[in-house]
Amino acid sequence: MQANFWDERYSASEYIYGEAPNTFFAGQLQKLKPGHIILPCDGEGRNGVYAATQGWTVSAFDQSTEGQKKALQLAAKKGVTISYDIADAAEVDYPANSADAVALIFAHLPPEPRAILLAKVLSWLKPGGRLILEAYNPAQLNNDTGGPKDVSMLYTEEILADSLKALHTEMLETLRLHIEEGTYHTGMSDVIRYVGVK
């Protein structure tokens, strides 16, 4: 989706996905020793800011300047600092082997930029670094609880297994669960969860 779509959505005064981190992301982060984490498509910053409160050095990016504004406001409110760039997922880059973790939380992109981003994620991770992912799977099209309506932007176990062959898969599961994340992610949802180690 285009930056102007997200700018319009994020221009609301409230945090449309809430200020609390994604539950799965927060739970996975608790298992790790803080280091450097990259958060693509971090929107209003709830996950990046949470990571910073847990002692992580955070590099986040998104296309939306409105998202960036709200992320930096949330960081200030929580008394932490994050690096947050305005960037396109297919063009952004970070040094190879620089991240202890990368988190893709509802980072939905069309197939081509998604493939480019996943390949970059593999290079950014240090040996032993982890990818944490939660996203919608195609069954989410039957729900009115968030996510793109284009099936090509949704994730399947096959897409992840194929794109992330270079990682050791610790978790890959498709499940249906109740999510409560602000205005746009509330209700029964069909998601996919993945954790892989380089």
C-alpha positions, 0 to 999 in steps of 0.5 A: 500500500502506498505511503499516503494510505498509511499517512492518512490512517496514522494521522488520527490522534489515537494509536490505531493499533494501540500503544502496547506491543504485539503480544507474540513479539513481546513474548519472543523478545523476552527470551532474548538477550537485548542487542540490535533489532531491526523493525521493518514497517513499524508504523506507529512504533509500538513494537520498536518503542517496546523493544527500546524499553527492554534495552534493545538498540532499535532501527525501525523504518516505514514509508509513513511520515505520520507513523514516524511522528507518532513513533517518536512521540511514543518513544519520548513518552516512554523515555527511550530513543529509537532510530526511525527512518522513512524508507521503502522496504524494497530499497532500505538497507542496513549493514550485513550481519548487524542485527541480533533480531529482525521482527516483521509484525504484520509487514504485508507487502506485494510479492516482489518487494516482500521477496526483496525484503526477506532476502535483505533480512537474511543478510542483516541478521548476525549468525545466531540472530533471530527473525520473529514474524507474525502476519495474516494468512489467506484465511484472514480474507474471511474475517473483517478484523484487519489485514490486506484484502489482496491474497498475494500480500498474505503469508503462507507456511510455503512462502516462508519455508521457501524464502527462509531456507537459509534459517533454522526454523524454530517455529512455523505455525498457522493458527486462529486466535483472538487479537486485540490491537487497537481499532483495526486489529480486533477480533478473531484472526487467522495468522501465521507465526514464525521464528527462525535462527541464522 
